[in-house]
Amino acid sequence: MKNFFIFAAVALMAGATGFVLYRQGHEVAAPVSTAQAEMIPVAATSKPMPTTVPDFSLPNRDGQKQSLRSWNGKSMIINFWATWCAPCRKEIPLLKEISKSQAGDGFQVVGIAIDYRDDVLKYANEIKMDYPLLIGEEEGLKAAEAFGVDAAGLPFTVFTDQKGRIVTILMGELTHAKADAILSNVKRVNKGELTPEAARAAIASKLQGLPKTT
């Protein structure tokens, strides 16, 4: 639990920036500004990004361990968040909207909360979070590391194709414009029009062209 308490304390102090960095052990990087976070739109990782969704399990809302691979065959939108993270809370209505509007195209939103279970369940019930939720403290940090993010900035979101291949990882808050840019290219991967690598490059180019406030 010690590392989780370090992470939570630094995160609370950096709440105004909306972006915090954490490393396993005692090394904690200084928070970056919101403007700087906007400059890190895709795969800001210090380890190689895995090519497919890692196989790990975390407790779901019912307290039962559930594998992230439970949704095989879906294009996944895996959102790492916490209740104390203001940008995380801000993007949840969009994730709820995407969960409904994109279900017919085979997309599945899954939230992974790196936070205390009681706080997560209370908040999720208050805002009527209606997509699947996995919850972990240190286990949640390990899940982030499984995606190559050992300096975990919250929020961050992983996008996969229907074969479980990781197309891209978005660091920072998801917006409508960013979601449109990413999902349109993931759909092209699912249709066989792009490889994940080609889609990743197209997404990076598109995101860099968006206004910083979008």
C-alpha positions as CSV (number, residue, x, y, z in Angstrom):
1,M,0.0,0.0,0.0
2,K,2.9,2.4,0.6
3,N,3.5,3.1,-3.1
4,F,-0.2,3.8,-3.6
5,F,-0.2,6.3,-0.8
6,I,2.8,8.1,-2.3
7,F,1.0,8.2,-5.7
8,A,-2.3,9.5,-4.2
9,A,-0.5,12.2,-2.1
10,V,1.4,13.6,-5.1
11,A,-1.7,13.4,-7.3
12,L,-3.7,15.5,-4.8
13,M,-1.0,18.2,-4.7
14,A,-1.0,18.2,-8.5
15,G,-4.7,18.3,-8.9
16,A,-4.7,21.8,-10.4
17,T,-2.5,20.6,-13.3
18,G,-4.7,17.7,-14.2
19,F,-1.6,15.5,-14.9
20,V,0.6,13.7,-12.5
21,L,3.6,11.3,-13.0
22,Y,4.4,8.3,-10.8
23,R,7.2,5.8,-10.8
24,Q,7.4,2.5,-8.9
25,G,9.3,3.0,-5.7
26,H,10.1,6.5,-4.4
27,E,11.0,8.3,-7.6
28,V,8.2,10.8,-8.3
29,A,8.5,13.2,-11.3
30,A,7.3,16.8,-11.0
31,P,3.8,17.5,-12.3
32,V,3.5,19.0,-15.8
33,S,1.1,21.8,-16.8
34,T,-2.1,21.2,-18.7
35,A,-0.5,22.9,-21.7
36,Q,2.4,20.4,-21.5
37,A,0.0,17.5,-21.2
38,E,-1.7,18.5,-24.4
39,M,1.7,18.1,-26.1
40,I,1.8,14.4,-25.2
41,P,-1.2,13.1,-27.1
42,V,-0.1,9.6,-28.0
43,A,1.8,6.8,-26.2
44,A,3.8,8.8,-23.8
45,T,5.4,5.8,-22.2
46,S,8.9,4.9,-20.9
47,K,8.6,1.2,-21.8
48,P,7.7,-0.4,-25.1
49,M,3.9,-0.3,-25.7
50,P,2.6,-3.9,-25.9
51,T,1.1,-4.9,-29.2
52,T,-2.0,-6.6,-27.7
53,V,-4.1,-6.2,-24.5
54,P,-2.2,-7.6,-21.5
55,D,-3.8,-10.4,-19.7
56,F,-4.6,-9.2,-16.1
57,S,-7.6,-9.3,-13.8
58,L,-9.0,-6.7,-11.3
59,P,-12.1,-6.7,-9.1
60,N,-15.2,-5.5,-10.8
61,R,-18.1,-3.7,-9.1
62,D,-19.3,-6.9,-7.5
63,G,-15.8,-7.6,-6.1
64,Q,-15.2,-10.5,-8.4
65,K,-11.9,-10.7,-10.3
66,Q,-12.5,-10.1,-14.0
67,S,-10.0,-10.4,-16.9
68,L,-9.6,-7.4,-19.2
69,R,-9.8,-10.0,-22.0
70,S,-13.4,-10.7,-21.0
71,W,-14.4,-8.5,-24.0
72,N,-12.5,-10.3,-26.7
73,G,-13.9,-9.4,-30.1
74,K,-14.6,-5.8,-29.1
75,S,-12.7,-2.7,-29.9
76,M,-11.8,-1.6,-26.4
77,I,-11.6,1.9,-25.0
78,I,-9.8,1.3,-21.7
79,N,-9.9,4.4,-19.5
80,F,-7.6,4.7,-16.5
81,W,-8.9,7.3,-14.0
82,A,-9.4,8.2,-10.3
83,T,-12.1,10.0,-8.3
84,W,-9.7,12.7,-7.2
85,C,-8.6,13.5,-10.8
86,A,-10.6,16.5,-12.1
87,P,-9.9,15.8,-15.9
88,C,-10.9,12.2,-15.3
89,R,-14.3,13.3,-13.9
90,K,-14.7,15.8,-16.7
91,E,-14.3,13.2,-19.5
92,I,-16.7,10.6,-18.0
93,P,-19.8,12.0,-19.6
94,L,-18.1,11.7,-23.0
95,L,-17.1,8.1,-22.2
96,K,-20.8,7.3,-21.3
97,E,-21.9,8.9,-24.6
98,I,-19.3,6.8,-26.6
99,S,-20.3,3.7,-24.7
100,K,-23.9,4.1,-26.1
101,S,-23.2,5.6,-29.5
102,Q,-20.4,3.3,-30.6
103,A,-21.7,0.0,-29.2
104,G,-23.2,-0.9,-32.6
105,D,-19.8,-0.6,-34.2
106,G,-18.3,-3.0,-31.7
107,F,-16.7,-0.7,-29.2
108,Q,-16.6,-1.4,-25.5
109,V,-15.7,1.2,-22.9
110,V,-14.1,-0.2,-19.7
111,G,-13.0,2.0,-16.8
112,I,-10.0,1.1,-14.6
113,A,-10.0,3.1,-11.4
114,I,-6.7,3.5,-9.6
115,D,-8.3,4.5,-6.3
116,Y,-10.0,3.3,-3.1
117,R,-12.8,0.9,-3.8
118,D,-15.4,2.5,-1.6
119,D,-14.7,6.0,-3.1
120,V,-15.0,4.6,-6.6
121,L,-18.3,2.8,-6.0
122,K,-19.8,5.8,-4.3
123,Y,-18.8,8.1,-7.2
124,A,-19.8,5.7,-9.9
125,N,-23.3,5.3,-8.4
126,E,-23.7,9.0,-8.0
127,I,-23.0,9.8,-11.7
128,K,-24.7,6.6,-12.9
129,M,-21.6,5.2,-14.6
130,D,-23.1,2.6,-16.9
131,Y,-20.1,0.9,-18.5
132,P,-18.0,-1.9,-16.9
133,L,-15.6,-0.9,-14.2
134,L,-12.5,-2.5,-12.7
135,I,-11.0,-1.2,-9.5
136,G,-7.5,-1.5,-8.0
137,E,-5.0,0.5,-5.9
138,E,-1.5,-0.9,-6.3
139,E,-3.0,-3.5,-8.6
140,G,-4.4,-0.7,-10.7
141,L,-0.9,0.8,-11.0
142,K,0.5,-2.6,-12.1
143,A,-2.2,-2.7,-14.7
144,A,-1.0,0.7,-16.0
145,E,2.5,-0.6,-16.1
146,A,1.3,-3.6,-18.2
147,F,0.5,-1.1,-20.9
148,G,4.1,0.3,-20.8
149,V,3.0,3.3,-18.7
150,D,5.2,3.0,-15.7
151,A,5.0,6.8,-15.3
152,A,1.2,6.8,-15.1
153,G,-0.5,10.1,-15.9
154,L,-4.2,10.2,-15.2
155,P,-6.3,10.1,-17.1
156,F,-5.0,8.0,-20.0
157,T,-7.0,5.9,-22.4
158,V,-6.0,2.8,-24.4
159,F,-7.7,2.1,-27.8
160,T,-7.7,-1.4,-29.4
161,D,-9.0,-3.0,-32.5
162,Q,-11.4,-5.9,-32.5
163,K,-8.4,-8.4,-32.5
164,G,-7.2,-7.0,-29.2
165,R,-4.3,-5.1,-30.9
166,I,-3.4,-1.8,-29.3
167,V,-3.8,1.0,-31.8
168,T,-2.9,3.9,-29.6
169,I,-2.7,5.3,-26.0
170,L,-4.0,8.8,-25.4
171,M,-2.4,10.6,-22.4
172,G,-4.6,13.3,-20.8
173,E,-8.2,14.2,-21.1
174,L,-10.3,12.7,-23.9
175,T,-12.4,15.3,-25.9
176,H,-14.9,14.9,-28.7
177,A,-12.4,16.0,-31.3
178,K,-9.8,13.6,-30.0
179,A,-12.3,10.7,-29.8
180,D,-13.5,11.4,-33.4
181,A,-9.9,11.3,-34.7
182,I,-9.0,8.1,-32.9
183,L,-12.2,6.1,-33.3
184,S,-12.4,6.9,-37.1
185,N,-9.0,5.4,-37.6
186,V,-9.7,2.4,-35.3
187,K,-12.7,1.7,-37.5
188,R,-10.4,1.7,-40.5
189,V,-8.2,-0.9,-38.8
190,N,-11.2,-3.1,-38.1
191,K,-12.2,-2.8,-41.8
192,G,-8.7,-3.9,-42.9
193,E,-8.0,-0.5,-44.5
194,L,-5.1,0.3,-42.1
195,T,-2.6,-1.5,-40.0
196,P,-2.5,-0.5,-36.3
197,E,0.9,1.1,-37.0
198,A,-0.5,3.1,-39.9
199,A,-3.5,4.2,-37.8
200,R,-1.2,5.2,-35.0
201,A,0.7,7.5,-37.3
202,A,-2.5,9.0,-38.7
203,I,-3.9,9.6,-35.3
204,A,-0.7,11.3,-34.1
205,S,-0.8,13.6,-37.1
206,K,-4.5,14.4,-36.6
207,L,-4.1,15.1,-32.9
208,Q,-1.1,17.4,-33.4
209,G,-3.3,19.5,-35.8
210,L,-6.1,20.0,-33.2
211,P,-6.3,23.3,-31.3
212,K,-4.9,23.0,-27.8
213,T,-8.3,23.8,-26.3
214,T,-10.1,21.1,-28.3
